[in-house]
Amino acid sequence: MQSARGFEYGVRHILSPQAGGLCDVLLGNLELDREQIEFLLHLGAIYHNHQRTTEDSSVSVGDYIRVHTKPRRFTANDGQWRSRIVFENEHFVVANKISGLPVHASVDNLHENLQSYLQQTLNQTVYVTHRLDVPTRGLIVYAKTPEFQSEFNKLLIARGMNKIYRARVQGQALSTGLLQHYMEPSPRAPKVVSKEMQPKWQECLLEILEFSKLEDGLGEARIKLHTGRTHQIRAQLSAEGHPIVGDVAYGALKVWEEERIELEACELAFTNPLTGEYHEFRI
């Protein structure tokens, strides 16, 4: 059983016709060798009865197996993540994320992400509190304890963190001030936004604090984010006719082969909800 879309993206769905070891079952049902299957298993690209597995587990007849045969690959661990830590204490760590790297595990890749690399570097679990898109770089906060994660998430919901971004865009006609759009509530990307309010669409608010003209018809904006919707800055700037440099998904010209756009989370400020201490970070 397999959809055309699943085939296109390398997703294979199998109802096991036999019992036995997972790798043996897949060897008999996929055009892959054992080394390839073991690699996918290690990467976290195989699911057994809807649960990700990294072990060659026992399979029964009729068990459901999903295999991502073409997993997305990201930046490998270069061992330099300690130098990308901007700040840490017993409650949280602030890191400077590079472009092209997920904040956390993806559905087909368990290991190649910033959360995993920080955990290896710090030799402890860290917890996701907020996100940056894969091609976006800059400051991001991970919790060191579930307690801080819970309280920090409440702070984010209350819009208690000040987030400033720097974006280089195509075009030179942006004005300072508030930009308000409404985003269609869909899991798909690119996101669709409208200046007109639509039923059940989510409000998107950002503020252009500064805008300067650069060479070659480009501009640079300093942006304060008031709401934190997925792809919000990318979608809003594109809707204004100023897509971010390199952001092909939102109408920009292709500049690089790698997954990178000229958007950087350059300032974060918040009060630690557990201690009351104020923190401010800039890059």
C-alpha positions as CSV (number, residue, x, y, z in Angstrom):
1,M,0.0,0.0,0.0
2,Q,1.6,3.3,-1.1
3,S,0.4,6.6,-2.3
4,A,1.9,8.4,-5.3
5,R,3.0,11.2,-3.0
6,G,4.7,8.8,-0.7
7,F,6.5,7.2,-3.6
8,E,7.7,10.6,-4.8
9,Y,9.2,11.4,-1.4
10,G,10.5,7.9,-0.9
11,V,8.0,6.9,1.8
12,R,7.2,3.2,1.8
13,H,4.3,1.6,3.7
14,I,4.4,-2.1,4.4
15,L,2.1,-4.5,6.1
16,S,4.5,-7.3,7.0
17,P,3.7,-10.5,5.2
18,Q,6.0,-12.5,7.5
19,A,7.3,-12.6,11.1
20,G,11.0,-12.1,11.9
21,G,13.6,-9.5,12.4
22,L,12.7,-6.0,11.1
23,C,15.8,-5.8,8.8
24,D,15.1,-9.2,7.4
25,V,11.4,-8.3,6.7
26,L,12.6,-5.1,4.9
27,L,15.2,-6.9,2.9
28,G,12.4,-9.0,1.4
29,N,10.1,-6.0,0.7
30,L,12.4,-3.2,-0.4
31,E,15.0,-2.8,-3.1
32,L,17.6,-2.0,-0.5
33,D,20.6,-3.9,0.9
34,R,21.2,-4.6,4.5
35,E,23.8,-1.8,4.9
36,Q,21.2,0.8,3.6
37,I,18.5,-0.6,5.8
38,E,20.7,-0.5,8.9
39,F,21.7,3.1,8.1
40,L,18.0,4.2,7.8
41,L,17.4,2.4,11.1
42,H,20.2,4.3,12.8
43,L,19.1,7.6,11.3
44,G,15.6,7.2,12.7
45,A,13.9,6.9,9.3
46,I,11.9,3.7,10.1
47,Y,8.7,3.3,12.1
48,H,7.2,0.0,13.4
49,N,3.5,0.2,14.3
50,H,3.7,4.0,14.2
51,Q,6.6,4.3,16.6
52,R,10.1,5.4,15.5
53,T,12.6,2.6,16.1
54,T,16.3,2.4,15.9
55,E,16.6,-1.3,16.8
56,D,16.3,-4.4,14.7
57,S,13.1,-5.4,16.6
58,S,10.9,-8.4,16.2
59,V,8.0,-8.1,13.6
60,S,4.8,-10.0,13.5
61,V,2.6,-10.8,10.5
62,G,0.5,-7.8,9.7
63,D,2.6,-5.3,11.5
64,Y,2.7,-1.8,9.9
65,I,6.1,-0.6,8.9
66,R,6.9,2.9,7.4
67,V,10.3,3.5,5.8
68,H,11.6,6.9,4.7
69,T,13.9,5.7,2.0
70,K,15.0,9.2,1.0
71,P,15.5,11.0,4.3
72,R,16.5,14.6,4.3
73,R,20.1,15.1,5.4
74,F,21.5,18.1,7.3
75,T,24.8,19.5,8.5
76,A,26.9,16.8,10.2
77,N,28.3,17.2,13.7
78,D,31.5,19.2,13.3
79,G,32.3,19.2,17.0
80,Q,32.2,23.0,17.2
81,W,28.9,23.4,19.0
82,R,30.6,24.6,22.3
83,S,31.8,27.7,20.4
84,R,28.2,28.4,19.3
85,I,26.8,28.5,22.8
86,V,26.2,32.1,23.7
87,F,25.1,31.6,27.3
88,E,24.2,28.8,29.7
89,N,23.2,28.4,33.3
90,E,21.4,25.7,35.3
91,H,18.1,26.5,33.7
92,F,18.7,27.1,30.0
93,V,21.2,27.4,27.2
94,V,21.3,30.0,24.4
95,A,22.9,28.8,21.1
96,N,23.7,30.5,17.8
97,K,22.0,28.2,15.2
98,I,23.6,27.9,11.8
99,S,21.6,28.0,8.6
100,G,20.5,24.6,7.2
101,L,20.0,22.8,10.5
102,P,16.8,21.9,12.2
103,V,16.1,22.9,15.8
104,H,15.0,19.3,16.6
105,A,14.6,15.9,15.1
106,S,12.6,15.6,11.8
107,V,10.2,12.8,11.0
108,D,13.0,11.0,8.9
109,N,16.2,12.1,10.7
110,L,16.6,11.7,14.5
111,H,20.3,12.8,14.8
112,E,21.2,15.7,12.5
113,N,19.7,18.6,14.4
114,L,20.9,21.3,16.9
115,Q,19.1,19.8,19.9
116,S,21.0,16.5,19.4
117,Y,24.3,18.2,18.9
118,L,23.9,20.3,22.0
119,Q,23.0,17.3,24.0
120,Q,26.1,15.5,22.9
121,T,28.2,18.7,23.7
122,L,26.7,19.3,27.1
123,N,26.2,15.6,27.9
124,Q,22.7,16.2,29.1
125,T,19.1,16.5,27.8
126,V,17.9,19.8,26.5
127,Y,14.3,20.7,25.7
128,V,12.9,22.7,22.8
129,T,11.1,25.9,23.8
130,H,10.7,27.7,20.5
131,R,11.8,27.3,16.9
132,L,13.7,28.8,14.0
133,D,13.1,27.5,10.4
134,V,15.8,25.3,9.0
135,P,17.3,28.0,6.7
136,T,17.2,30.7,9.4
137,R,20.2,31.3,11.7
138,G,20.6,33.0,15.0
139,L,19.7,32.9,18.7
140,I,17.6,30.2,20.2
141,V,16.8,29.0,23.7
142,Y,16.8,25.4,25.0
143,A,15.6,24.5,28.4
144,K,17.8,22.3,30.7
145,T,14.9,21.2,32.8
146,P,11.2,20.4,32.2
147,E,10.3,23.0,34.8
148,F,12.0,25.8,33.0
149,Q,10.6,24.6,29.6
150,S,7.0,24.7,31.0
151,E,7.4,28.1,32.6
152,F,9.3,29.5,29.6
153,N,6.5,28.3,27.2
154,K,4.0,30.2,29.4
155,L,6.2,33.3,29.0
156,L,6.2,32.9,25.2
157,I,2.4,32.5,25.1
158,A,2.2,35.7,27.0
159,R,4.6,37.3,24.5
160,G,7.1,37.9,27.3
161,M,10.2,37.5,25.1
162,N,11.5,40.3,22.9
163,K,12.7,38.9,19.6
164,I,14.5,41.0,17.0
165,Y,15.5,39.7,13.6
166,R,17.7,41.0,10.8
167,A,16.6,40.3,7.3
168,R,18.2,41.1,3.9
169,V,15.5,41.4,1.3
170,Q,14.9,41.9,-2.4
171,G,13.6,45.4,-3.0
172,Q,14.0,48.8,-1.3
173,A,10.5,50.1,-0.7
174,L,9.7,48.8,2.8
175,S,8.7,51.4,5.4
176,T,9.1,51.3,9.1
177,G,6.1,50.5,11.2
178,L,3.7,47.7,11.9
179,L,2.8,45.0,9.3
180,Q,-0.4,43.1,9.9
181,H,-1.5,40.0,8.0
182,Y,-3.6,37.0,8.6
183,M,-2.3,33.5,8.0
184,E,-4.3,30.5,6.6
185,P,-4.3,27.8,9.3
186,S,-2.7,25.0,7.2
187,P,0.2,22.7,8.0
188,R,1.5,23.1,4.5
189,A,4.2,25.5,3.3
190,P,4.7,28.0,1.9
191,K,2.2,29.8,4.1
192,V,-0.6,31.9,2.7
193,V,-1.2,35.3,4.2
194,S,-3.7,38.1,3.5
195,K,-4.1,41.7,4.6
196,E,-7.8,41.1,4.9
197,M,-9.1,39.3,8.0
198,Q,-10.4,35.8,7.1
199,P,-12.5,33.5,9.3
200,K,-10.2,31.4,11.6
201,W,-7.0,32.8,10.0
202,Q,-4.3,33.7,12.6
203,E,-3.2,37.3,13.1
204,C,0.5,38.0,12.2
205,L,2.1,41.1,13.6
206,L,5.6,42.3,13.1
207,E,7.2,45.7,13.3
208,I,9.9,47.1,10.9
209,L,12.1,49.0,13.3
210,E,14.7,50.1,10.8
211,F,15.1,49.8,7.0
212,S,18.2,50.7,5.0
213,K,18.9,50.4,1.3
214,L,21.9,48.3,0.1
215,E,23.5,47.8,-3.2
216,D,22.1,45.8,-6.1
217,G,18.5,46.6,-5.3
218,L,18.6,45.0,-1.9
219,G,17.5,46.2,1.5
220,E,18.1,45.3,5.1
221,A,15.4,45.4,7.8
222,R,15.5,45.2,11.6
223,I,12.3,43.5,12.7
224,K,10.5,43.0,16.0
225,L,8.3,40.0,16.0
226,H,5.1,40.4,17.9
227,T,3.5,37.1,17.1
228,G,5.3,33.8,16.4
229,R,3.6,32.0,13.5
230,T,5.5,29.5,11.4
231,H,7.3,31.2,8.5
232,Q,5.7,34.5,9.6
233,I,8.5,36.9,8.7
234,R,9.1,35.1,5.4
235,A,5.5,35.1,4.4
236,Q,4.8,38.7,5.5
237,L,7.8,40.2,3.7
238,S,7.0,38.2,0.6
239,A,3.4,39.5,0.7
240,E,4.9,43.0,0.8
241,G,6.9,42.3,-2.4
242,H,10.2,42.0,-0.5
243,P,11.1,38.3,-0.2
244,I,14.1,37.5,1.9
245,V,17.3,36.9,-0.1
246,G,17.6,33.2,-0.9
247,D,14.1,32.4,0.1
248,V,13.0,30.6,-3.1
249,A,9.9,29.1,-1.4
250,Y,8.6,32.7,-1.0
251,G,9.5,34.1,-4.4
252,A,13.1,35.1,-4.0
253,L,15.8,34.4,-6.6
254,K,17.9,31.3,-6.1
255,V,21.3,32.3,-4.7
256,W,22.8,29.2,-3.0
257,E,22.5,25.5,-3.4
258,E,22.4,25.0,0.4
259,E,19.2,25.6,2.4
260,R,20.0,29.2,3.6
261,I,18.2,32.5,3.7
262,E,19.3,35.9,4.9
263,L,17.2,35.9,8.1
264,E,18.9,36.0,11.5
265,A,17.5,36.1,15.0
266,C,19.9,38.7,16.3
267,E,18.5,39.8,19.7
268,L,16.6,38.0,22.5
269,A,15.5,39.5,25.8
270,F,13.4,38.0,28.6
271,T,13.0,37.6,32.3
272,N,13.8,34.2,33.7
273,P,10.4,32.9,34.9
274,L,12.0,30.9,37.7
275,T,14.5,33.5,39.1
276,G,13.2,36.9,38.0
277,E,16.6,37.6,36.4
278,Y,16.6,39.7,33.2
279,H,18.6,38.4,30.3
280,E,19.5,40.1,27.0
281,F,21.5,38.5,24.2
282,R,22.8,40.0,20.9
283,I,24.9,38.8,18.0
